[in-house]
Structure formats: C-alpha cells, structure tokens
Amino acid sequence: MSARPGPEVGSVLGGSFLLDRRSFLGRSGTGLGAIALADLLRAEGRLQDPDRPQIDPAAPHRARAPHFAPRAKNVLVVFCSGALSHVDTFDHKPALVRHDGTPMPGAADLVTFQGKQGNLQKSPWTFRPRGRSGKHASDLLPHLAELVDEFCFIHSLTSRTSTHGPGENFMSTGFTLDGFPSMGAWASYALGSENQDLPAFVAIPDPRGVPQSSANNWGPGFLPAVFQGTPWSASRGIAHLGRPASVTAARDLASRRFLALLNERHAASYPGDVELAARIQSYELAARMQVSVPEVSDLSTESEATLAMYGVDSPNPHKAGFARNCILARRLLEKGVRFVQLFNGAYAMGEGVGNWDGHKHLAKQYPGHAEILDQPAAALVRDLDRRGLLADTLVVFTTEFGRMPTFQEGASGRDHNPDGFTAWMVGAGVKRGFSYGETDEFGHRAVRDVCDVHDLHATILYLLGLDHERLTYYHGGLERRLTDVAGRVLTSILA
C-alpha cells in the first residue's frame, strides 16, 4: 500500500505556500475560466478601454472626441515618392560646394544601396537666401522656396530602411513590412469625420500612377476595413462609383431608398452584428458619394485665376493633372475630410521615369519632376492660407528618405540615404519660419536633434489631440500603435 502523497511546498517572494493536486486543479480551472471570460467579454466589446475610440457600428465615421484639445482638425500629407533629395532642395550645405569633387572624409569604403560611392557633389541648382528669414533653398523648386518663412523644417529625420517600398511603408504606417494601418487609417479610426457624405480618409495618387508600395500607403492593416483610405483622382474620380448612363437619377434614388429599407429590416434580424452593420454603412456611404463626389470633383466652379495659379492650364499633362489633384485636396479639406494623402511621383519601371529616384542622371531627371510638383504644391499652401484653412489644417511635406551628398561611382546621380533627410510642416499648431535639427556639414547624417518617423507620427497625432501611446488597437496578442514602442512629440516645433 503506497503512501498518500503529501503537499508540495513552494515559495512566492520568499514566503511559503502549500499546493496539492486538488488545489492545483482548482486554481487552474479558475484561471482558465477567467481567461475564457475575458476573451468572451472582449469579443462582445464589454472590456472597453476608456482610451479606445467608442465606435458606433451603424455610423463608424461619426466624429469622435480626441484625447485632449487639438491644434488641428485635418491633416494633409504631400508625399514625394522616390526619395526627394534634401541636399538639392532645402538642406543647404556650403561644404558641398567647397569640397565638390573630393572624397567624403571617413567614407572611403562606404557602400550604400546600389554600390560604392564616388566623390562629393555640389547641387546642380544654386541655393539662395529667401524671404525675410534668409533661409536658403535651391532654385530647383522656386515657388516653394518663396514660402520658406511659412514652413517649419525638420532637417534631422532618419528612416530605418534604404529601400523604396519598405521606406514608403515606414513613412505611411510606422513599419517597414506590409499589413500595418496607415497613419490616415489611425486618424479616421480615432476621430471619424466631420462629413458623413465623404470618406474620412482620401488618398490621391499621382496622375502618372500609384507609388511603389501602392495601396499599403493608405491601407487599414488590421484595423476594420471601413477605415482604409479611398483612392480618388481629380481626373479619374473613384472607380466603380458612377451611375450607369441607362439609369435615371430618379430611378437610382428610388432603388437606393428601397435597398435601405431592406438593409434596415435585415439588420434588425441580427441585432448586435457589428460586421453586418459596418458593411451596410459602407454601402450606404458609397451611395451618398454618388451625389457628393461629382460635386467635389467638379472644378468648373473654380475661377480662371485659381486654375491658373495652380497650373491647371499647363501644356504638361502630368503637371496639369497634379494641379487638379491639389485643388481636389483643398476641396476635400474644405468639406471636412479628416485626412488627405496627396502623392507626387509614381512607381515606374525605368530610371527616374515616374518619381524622384535619381540614381544616374540627377540633373536631367529632377527638373521634369520639379515642374510637376512646384507650382501646384506652392499654390495649394497659398490657397489654404488665404481661405483660412491653415488655422485648422496641418500640412506635412515629406518623402521616404534622403539621398547621398556623393554621386554614385560611375554615375551622375545620388544613392539612397536613410541617415538624414528633410520634411516640413505648415499650418495648425507648428511654428512658422523655423528649422529643427541638422545634418552634418555634407548632409549625410543627422547630427543634432536626431529624430525618426515615429517622432513625426507622434507629433502629427498630438496636433490632432491624440496621445500616440494611448491610441492602440489589440491585434495578435499585442496592443498595437502607429508609433510601435517608440516615438516622442517634437515639442520644440510647436507654436
């Protein structure tokens, strides 16, 4: 006859406790039950984090309160796809002129994205002091250069990749991999929209096509699909939204009213089905957009002076198309669209064909891209200002990373440089005529007030009244954030 096993002794924080089989099984059952209960409550939405947006499935885009008083109500991001060179636009480096054609000190064995580097190369475009501040900007973008007194420059941005697709991902989503929510999706998830007849988040691709990372730049990732950006072009409109020519407006309206009645009865049969409610709302928004989209897209109501200011009358179809996109961006902001992402540059097979990726022949490639960007983008800033929209709108001008101060060996262009580049902001909540951070004397690496994309994102969210550490979404066992586990608000640039 075997002896009955006695209690096992363990210790917790230096103390002792007794644990027999019965206690072990009892405590395990209680613990597993608590886990299961928590999971069920979470699935039913009954474990709501007070910081988490309280979203009505029947009205997912309804405006929601921020964490604190915002400086900005809307955001416009102008994204120059292809890595616009900072040392040829807004980051003035006199040392590049003095040391033009010589090796960069300490970089004899430097190998970057496409290979070995050649010598330092001054910009093909002259930098001049501009405005009252005397801030230097190059002749490549003369219209934007005239506005340096309005801009808040960040000269010390860094990225975590030197590859375009992951670089676009990182700038748009805070992660280099695909599948994460874009910053516009986070903003619309948190705050909704002031206009229930238009999307909360609109992406406007370049007339030449989409950026390299394509829809991932405006995707919802693991957030509910209703918060993804809607791609919209002034020339192409929104695909699959137009009413067939064979259907009259009256018949279309009657059909939509009948469908709404059927949807209402169907939803009543499945109370609490949030996915069904969200899906119905998405279709109803699309129906309302059949009326709202043509109105916003119709530029015939713009004055001839406004169209000329943007460059819509340009014989260059790409410039005219981008100018129309810039006007569309302004009209969307006027209508209360929360987040607009405007792209300049598109992915194309071929060196520098569609974007700012100037590896081989910088002086030949960049003027064509500058002609498309410069006048319309500058007109957009001026127009937002004169209409009073900059009081509530934050404009962010950025690219995925910078370019080297050297030319590539055997070429007359610059390779990728994630270690230092420039962005600027203008509008609600940021200082005007201000420069933050600095790269080294050649523009190679950020050396003062170094910051990265997570800091930029944290600052954008802060200006929208959102704490980037409190804006989370539970996914894959983690509370996910736009800023991952990093990010700090750049308080020095705040007005």
C-alpha positions as CSV (number, residue, x, y, z in Angstrom):
1,M,0.0,0.0,0.0
2,S,1.6,3.2,-1.2
3,A,1.8,6.2,1.0
4,R,-0.5,9.1,0.3
5,P,1.4,12.0,-1.3
6,G,1.7,15.0,0.9
7,P,1.5,18.6,0.0
8,E,4.3,20.1,-2.1
9,V,6.0,23.2,-0.8
10,G,6.9,26.2,-2.9
11,S,7.8,29.8,-2.3
12,V,6.5,33.1,-3.5
13,L,8.6,36.2,-2.9
14,G,10.5,34.5,-0.1
15,G,7.3,33.1,1.6
16,S,5.9,29.6,1.5
17,F,2.7,28.1,0.2
18,L,1.2,24.6,0.1
19,L,-0.1,23.2,-3.2
20,D,-1.7,19.7,-3.5
21,R,-3.3,18.2,-6.6
22,R,-6.8,19.4,-5.7
23,S,-5.6,23.0,-5.1
24,F,-3.6,22.9,-8.4
25,L,-6.6,21.7,-10.5
26,G,-9.0,24.1,-8.7
27,R,-6.7,27.1,-9.3
28,S,-6.0,26.1,-12.9
29,G,-9.7,25.8,-13.6
30,T,-10.4,29.2,-12.1
31,G,-7.5,30.8,-14.1
32,L,-8.6,29.2,-17.4
33,G,-12.1,30.2,-16.8
34,A,-11.1,33.8,-16.1
35,I,-9.1,33.9,-19.4
36,A,-12.1,32.5,-21.3
37,L,-14.4,35.0,-19.7
38,A,-12.1,37.9,-20.6
39,D,-11.9,36.7,-24.2
40,L,-15.7,36.5,-24.4
41,L,-16.2,39.9,-22.9
42,R,-13.6,41.4,-25.3
43,A,-15.3,39.7,-28.3
44,E,-18.6,41.3,-27.2
45,G,-17.0,44.7,-26.7
46,R,-17.6,44.7,-23.0
47,L,-14.0,45.2,-22.0
48,Q,-13.7,48.7,-23.5
49,D,-10.5,50.6,-22.8
50,P,-11.6,54.1,-21.9
51,D,-8.9,55.4,-24.2
52,R,-10.1,53.3,-27.1
53,P,-12.4,55.1,-29.6
54,Q,-16.1,54.3,-28.9
55,I,-17.3,53.4,-32.4
56,D,-20.9,53.1,-33.4
57,P,-21.0,50.2,-36.0
58,A,-24.0,51.9,-37.6
59,A,-22.0,55.2,-38.0
60,P,-18.3,54.3,-38.0
61,H,-17.3,57.6,-39.4
62,R,-19.2,59.8,-37.0
63,A,-16.9,62.4,-35.4
64,R,-15.4,61.3,-32.1
65,A,-13.7,63.3,-29.3
66,P,-9.9,63.4,-29.2
67,H,-7.9,62.7,-26.0
68,F,-7.3,66.4,-25.5
69,A,-7.9,69.7,-27.2
70,P,-6.5,69.5,-30.8
71,R,-4.4,72.1,-32.6
72,A,-5.5,70.7,-36.0
73,K,-8.8,69.2,-37.2
74,N,-7.5,67.9,-40.5
75,V,-4.2,66.7,-42.0
76,L,-2.8,66.9,-45.5
77,V,0.3,64.8,-46.3
78,V,2.1,65.7,-49.5
79,F,4.3,62.6,-50.2
80,C,7.1,62.9,-52.7
81,S,7.6,59.2,-53.7
82,G,11.0,58.1,-54.8
83,A,13.1,59.9,-52.2
84,L,13.4,63.6,-53.0
85,S,17.0,64.8,-52.4
86,H,17.3,67.1,-49.4
87,V,20.7,68.4,-50.4
88,D,19.2,69.6,-53.7
89,T,16.2,71.3,-52.2
90,F,16.0,72.7,-48.7
91,D,19.1,71.5,-46.8
92,H,21.8,74.0,-47.7
93,K,25.4,72.7,-47.4
94,P,28.1,75.2,-48.3
95,A,30.7,72.5,-47.6
96,L,29.4,70.6,-50.6
97,V,30.5,73.5,-52.8
98,R,33.9,73.9,-51.1
99,H,34.7,70.2,-51.3
100,D,33.0,69.4,-54.6
101,G,34.6,66.5,-56.5
102,T,36.6,65.3,-53.5
103,P,36.1,62.1,-51.4
104,M,33.9,62.4,-48.4
105,P,36.1,62.2,-45.3
106,G,35.9,58.9,-43.5
107,A,33.8,57.3,-46.2
108,A,36.4,55.7,-48.5
109,D,34.9,52.3,-48.2
110,L,31.2,53.3,-47.9
111,V,28.8,51.1,-49.8
112,T,25.2,52.2,-50.0
113,F,22.1,50.8,-51.5
114,Q,23.3,50.4,-55.1
115,G,27.0,50.1,-54.5
116,K,30.2,52.1,-54.0
117,Q,30.1,55.9,-53.7
118,G,32.1,58.4,-55.7
119,N,33.1,61.9,-54.7
120,L,31.1,64.6,-53.0
121,Q,29.0,66.5,-55.5
122,K,27.5,70.0,-55.1
123,S,23.9,70.5,-56.1
124,P,23.4,71.3,-59.8
125,W,21.0,74.0,-58.5
126,T,22.0,77.2,-56.7
127,F,20.9,77.8,-53.1
128,R,19.8,81.4,-52.4
129,P,18.6,83.1,-49.2
130,R,14.8,83.5,-49.4
131,G,12.1,85.6,-47.6
132,R,12.6,87.7,-44.5
133,S,14.4,84.9,-42.7
134,G,17.1,84.5,-45.3
135,K,16.5,80.7,-45.2
136,H,18.5,79.1,-48.1
137,A,16.5,77.0,-50.6
138,S,17.6,75.9,-54.1
139,D,16.4,77.1,-57.5
140,L,15.0,73.6,-58.2
141,L,11.7,74.4,-56.5
142,P,11.4,78.2,-56.8
143,H,7.7,78.5,-56.0
144,L,8.0,76.5,-52.8
145,A,11.3,78.3,-52.0
146,E,9.3,81.6,-51.8
147,L,7.4,80.2,-48.8
148,V,10.3,79.3,-46.5
149,D,9.1,81.9,-44.0
150,E,5.9,79.9,-43.6
151,F,7.4,76.5,-43.2
152,C,8.6,74.6,-40.1
153,F,11.5,72.5,-41.3
154,I,12.7,69.2,-39.8
155,H,16.2,68.7,-41.1
156,S,17.2,65.7,-39.0
157,L,14.7,62.9,-39.9
158,T,16.0,59.4,-40.2
159,S,14.5,56.2,-41.6
160,R,15.1,52.5,-40.8
161,T,15.4,51.3,-44.4
162,S,17.1,52.3,-47.7
163,T,14.6,50.5,-49.9
164,H,11.7,52.4,-51.5
165,G,8.8,50.0,-50.8
166,P,9.6,49.5,-47.1
167,G,10.6,53.2,-46.9
168,E,7.1,54.2,-48.1
169,N,5.6,51.7,-45.7
170,F,7.6,53.1,-42.8
171,M,6.6,56.7,-43.6
172,S,3.0,55.8,-44.1
173,T,2.5,53.1,-41.4
174,G,5.4,53.2,-39.0
175,F,6.5,49.8,-40.0
176,T,8.7,48.6,-42.9
177,L,6.5,45.4,-43.5
178,D,3.2,45.3,-45.3
179,G,0.0,44.9,-43.5
180,F,0.0,47.7,-40.9
181,P,-2.5,50.5,-40.7
182,S,-1.6,53.8,-42.4
183,M,-1.5,57.0,-40.4
184,G,-4.7,58.2,-42.1
185,A,-6.4,55.0,-41.1
186,W,-5.3,55.5,-37.5
187,A,-6.6,59.1,-37.6
188,S,-10.0,58.2,-39.1
189,Y,-10.3,55.2,-36.6
190,A,-9.6,57.6,-33.7
191,L,-11.6,60.7,-34.8
192,G,-14.0,59.8,-37.5
193,S,-15.0,62.6,-39.9
194,E,-17.0,65.9,-39.9
195,N,-18.6,64.9,-43.2
196,Q,-20.8,61.8,-43.3
197,D,-21.2,62.0,-47.1
198,L,-17.5,61.7,-47.9
199,P,-14.8,59.3,-46.8
200,A,-12.9,60.2,-43.6
201,F,-9.6,59.4,-45.3
202,V,-8.8,60.0,-49.0
203,A,-5.6,59.1,-50.9
204,I,-4.9,61.0,-54.1
205,P,-2.3,59.1,-56.3
206,D,-0.1,60.9,-58.8
207,P,-1.6,61.2,-62.3
208,R,1.2,59.0,-63.5
209,G,0.2,56.1,-61.3
210,V,0.5,54.7,-57.8
211,P,3.5,54.8,-55.5
212,Q,5.8,51.8,-55.2
213,S,4.1,50.4,-52.1
214,S,0.7,51.1,-53.7
215,A,-2.4,50.7,-51.5
216,N,-0.4,49.8,-48.5
217,N,0.3,53.6,-48.1
218,W,-3.4,54.1,-47.4
219,G,-4.5,50.6,-46.2
220,P,-6.3,49.8,-42.9
221,G,-3.9,46.9,-42.0
222,F,-5.5,45.1,-39.1
223,L,-8.0,48.0,-38.3
224,P,-11.5,47.5,-39.5
225,A,-11.6,47.8,-43.3
226,V,-14.0,50.8,-43.0
227,F,-11.1,53.0,-42.0
228,Q,-9.0,52.4,-45.1
229,G,-8.2,55.3,-47.4
230,T,-10.3,55.8,-50.5
231,P,-8.2,56.4,-53.6
232,W,-9.5,59.3,-55.6
233,S,-8.1,61.2,-58.5
234,A,-9.4,64.5,-60.0
235,S,-9.1,63.1,-63.5
236,R,-10.2,59.5,-62.9
237,G,-12.6,60.1,-60.0
238,I,-13.4,57.0,-57.9
239,A,-13.6,53.7,-59.7
240,H,-17.0,51.8,-59.8
241,L,-18.9,54.7,-58.2
242,G,-20.6,56.3,-61.2
243,R,-24.3,55.8,-62.0
244,P,-24.8,53.9,-65.3
245,A,-26.0,56.2,-68.1
246,S,-29.0,54.0,-68.7
247,V,-30.3,54.6,-65.1
248,T,-32.0,58.0,-64.4
249,A,-31.3,59.9,-61.2
250,A,-34.9,59.4,-60.0
251,R,-34.8,55.7,-60.6
252,D,-31.4,55.4,-58.9
253,L,-32.7,57.3,-55.8
254,A,-35.8,55.1,-55.6
255,S,-33.7,52.0,-55.8
256,R,-31.4,53.2,-53.1
257,R,-34.3,54.0,-50.8
258,F,-35.8,50.6,-51.3
259,L,-32.4,48.9,-50.7
260,A,-32.0,51.0,-47.5
261,L,-35.4,49.7,-46.3
262,L,-34.3,46.1,-47.0
263,N,-31.0,46.6,-45.2
264,E,-32.7,48.1,-42.2
265,R,-35.0,45.1,-41.9
266,H,-32.1,42.7,-42.4
267,A,-30.0,44.4,-39.7
268,A,-33.0,44.2,-37.3
269,S,-33.0,40.5,-37.7
270,Y,-29.4,40.3,-36.5
271,P,-29.1,42.7,-33.5
272,G,-25.6,43.2,-32.3
273,D,-23.9,42.0,-35.5
274,V,-21.4,44.8,-35.8
275,E,-19.8,43.5,-39.0
276,L,-23.1,43.5,-40.8
277,A,-23.9,47.0,-39.6
278,A,-20.5,48.2,-40.8
279,R,-20.9,46.6,-44.2
280,I,-24.3,48.2,-44.6
281,Q,-22.9,51.6,-43.7
282,S,-20.1,51.2,-46.2
283,Y,-22.5,50.6,-49.0
284,E,-24.7,53.5,-47.9
285,L,-21.7,55.8,-47.8
286,A,-20.9,54.7,-51.4
287,A,-24.5,55.5,-52.4
288,R,-24.3,59.0,-50.8
289,M,-20.9,59.5,-52.5
290,Q,-22.7,59.2,-55.9
291,V,-24.0,62.7,-55.1
292,S,-21.2,64.2,-53.1
293,V,-18.2,63.0,-55.2
294,P,-19.2,64.7,-58.5
295,E,-19.8,67.9,-56.6
296,V,-16.4,67.9,-55.1
297,S,-14.7,66.8,-58.3
298,D,-16.3,69.4,-60.5
299,L,-13.6,72.1,-60.9
300,S,-15.7,74.1,-63.3
301,T,-16.8,76.2,-60.3
302,E,-13.2,77.4,-59.7
303,S,-12.2,80.8,-61.0
304,E,-9.9,81.1,-64.0
305,A,-7.4,82.9,-61.7
306,T,-7.4,80.0,-59.3
307,L,-7.0,77.4,-62.0
308,A,-4.1,79.4,-63.5
309,M,-2.5,79.8,-60.0
310,Y,-2.3,76.1,-59.6
311,G,-1.1,75.4,-63.2
312,V,-4.2,73.6,-64.5
313,D,-3.7,75.3,-67.9
314,S,-0.1,73.8,-68.2
315,P,0.6,72.1,-71.6
316,N,2.3,69.4,-69.5
317,P,-0.4,66.9,-68.8
318,H,1.3,65.5,-65.7
319,K,1.6,69.0,-64.2
320,A,-2.0,69.8,-65.1
321,G,-3.1,66.6,-63.6
322,F,-1.2,67.1,-60.4
323,A,-2.6,70.7,-60.2
324,R,-6.1,69.3,-60.4
325,N,-5.3,66.8,-57.7
326,C,-4.0,69.7,-55.5
327,I,-7.3,71.6,-56.0
328,L,-9.2,68.4,-55.1
329,A,-7.2,68.1,-51.9
330,R,-8.2,71.6,-50.9
331,R,-11.9,71.0,-51.7
332,L,-11.8,67.8,-49.6
333,L,-10.3,69.6,-46.7
334,E,-13.0,72.3,-47.1
335,K,-15.6,69.6,-46.8
336,G,-14.2,68.3,-43.5
337,V,-12.4,65.2,-44.8
338,R,-10.2,64.3,-41.8
339,F,-7.0,63.0,-43.6
340,V,-5.9,63.6,-47.2
341,Q,-2.7,62.0,-48.6
342,L,-1.5,63.6,-51.8
343,F,1.2,61.8,-53.8
344,N,3.7,63.3,-56.1
345,G,5.6,60.6,-58.0
346,A,4.6,57.1,-59.1
347,Y,6.4,53.8,-59.4
348,A,7.5,53.0,-63.0
349,M,10.0,50.5,-64.4
350,G,12.8,52.7,-65.6
351,E,15.3,55.0,-64.1
352,G,13.6,58.1,-62.7
353,V,10.7,57.8,-65.1
354,G,7.9,58.5,-62.6
355,N,9.3,59.7,-59.4
356,W,12.2,61.3,-57.5
357,D,14.6,58.3,-57.7
358,G,17.6,60.0,-59.3
359,H,20.5,57.5,-59.3
360,K,22.1,58.0,-62.7
361,H,21.3,61.4,-64.3
362,L,20.0,63.7,-61.5
363,A,20.4,67.0,-63.4
364,K,18.4,65.6,-66.3
365,Q,15.7,63.8,-64.2
366,Y,14.8,66.3,-61.5
367,P,13.7,69.3,-63.5
368,G,10.9,67.4,-65.1
369,H,9.6,66.2,-61.7
370,A,10.1,69.7,-60.2
371,E,7.9,71.3,-62.9
372,I,5.1,68.9,-61.9
373,L,5.4,69.5,-58.2
374,D,6.5,73.0,-57.6
375,Q,3.8,75.5,-58.8
376,P,0.8,73.3,-57.8
377,A,2.1,72.5,-54.3
378,A,3.0,76.1,-53.6
379,A,-0.4,77.2,-54.8
380,L,-2.1,74.7,-52.6
381,V,-0.3,76.1,-49.5
382,R,-1.1,79.7,-50.5
383,D,-4.8,78.8,-51.2
384,L,-5.2,77.0,-47.9
385,D,-3.8,80.1,-46.2
386,R,-5.9,82.7,-48.0
387,R,-9.1,80.7,-47.3
388,G,-8.3,80.4,-43.6
389,L,-8.0,76.7,-43.8
390,L,-4.4,76.5,-42.3
391,A,-5.9,77.6,-39.0
392,D,-7.4,74.1,-38.6
393,T,-5.3,72.1,-41.1
394,L,-1.8,70.7,-40.7
395,V,0.2,70.2,-43.9
396,V,3.1,67.7,-43.9
397,F,5.5,67.6,-46.8
398,T,7.7,64.5,-46.8
399,T,9.4,61.7,-48.7
400,E,10.5,58.2,-47.7
401,F,14.3,59.0,-47.1
402,G,17.0,61.3,-48.4
403,R,19.9,61.0,-50.9
404,M,23.6,60.9,-50.6
405,P,25.8,64.0,-50.8
406,T,28.1,62.0,-53.1
407,F,27.4,60.8,-56.6
408,Q,27.4,57.1,-57.2
409,E,30.6,55.7,-58.7
410,G,30.4,55.8,-62.5
411,A,27.1,57.8,-62.4
412,S,25.8,61.4,-62.1
413,G,23.1,60.7,-59.5
414,R,22.7,60.2,-55.8
415,D,22.0,56.9,-54.0
416,H,19.6,56.3,-51.1
417,N,20.3,57.8,-47.7
418,P,18.1,56.9,-44.7
419,D,20.5,58.6,-42.2
420,G,19.4,62.1,-42.7
421,F,16.7,64.0,-44.7
422,T,14.2,66.9,-44.6
423,A,10.5,67.3,-44.2
424,W,8.5,70.4,-43.5
425,M,5.1,71.3,-41.9
426,V,2.9,74.3,-42.2
427,G,-0.4,75.2,-40.6
428,A,-2.2,74.5,-37.4
429,G,0.0,74.1,-34.3
430,V,3.5,74.5,-35.7
431,K,5.9,77.4,-35.8
432,R,6.4,79.4,-39.0
433,G,9.9,80.2,-40.3
434,F,11.5,77.6,-38.0
435,S,14.2,75.0,-38.5
436,Y,14.6,71.9,-36.3
437,G,17.6,69.6,-36.3
438,E,20.6,69.4,-38.5
439,T,22.6,67.1,-40.7
440,D,26.4,67.1,-40.8
441,E,28.3,69.5,-43.0
442,F,27.7,67.4,-46.1
443,G,24.1,66.4,-45.4
444,H,25.0,62.7,-44.9
445,R,23.8,62.0,-41.3
446,A,21.5,63.7,-38.9
447,V,23.7,65.0,-36.0
448,R,21.6,67.4,-34.0
449,D,18.1,66.8,-32.6
450,V,18.0,63.5,-34.4
451,C,14.5,62.1,-34.9
452,D,12.8,59.4,-36.8
453,V,9.4,58.7,-38.4
454,H,7.9,57.6,-35.1
455,D,8.6,61.0,-33.7
456,L,7.0,62.6,-36.8
457,H,3.9,60.4,-36.3
458,A,3.7,61.1,-32.6
459,T,3.7,64.9,-33.4
460,I,1.0,64.6,-36.0
461,L,-1.2,62.7,-33.7
462,Y,-0.5,65.2,-30.9
463,L,-1.6,68.1,-33.1
464,L,-4.8,66.1,-33.8
465,G,-5.4,65.9,-30.0
466,L,-4.2,62.3,-29.7
467,D,-1.7,60.7,-27.4
468,H,0.2,58.2,-29.5
469,E,0.8,55.9,-26.5
470,R,-3.0,55.8,-25.8
471,L,-4.2,55.3,-29.3
472,T,-4.0,51.5,-29.6
473,Y,-5.7,48.5,-31.2
474,Y,-5.5,45.0,-29.9
475,H,-4.2,42.6,-32.6
476,G,-2.2,39.4,-32.5
477,G,-1.9,39.4,-28.7
478,L,-0.5,43.0,-28.6
479,E,-1.8,46.5,-28.1
480,R,-0.6,47.9,-31.4
481,R,0.3,51.6,-32.1
482,L,1.2,53.7,-35.1
483,T,4.4,54.5,-33.3
484,D,5.1,50.9,-32.3
485,V,7.1,51.1,-28.9
486,A,8.8,54.4,-29.8
487,G,8.0,58.0,-30.7
488,R,8.1,61.3,-28.9
489,V,6.4,64.6,-29.6
490,L,8.7,67.2,-31.1
491,T,7.7,69.9,-28.7
492,S,10.3,72.3,-30.0
493,I,8.4,72.8,-33.3
494,L,5.0,73.5,-31.7
495,A,3.6,77.0,-31.9
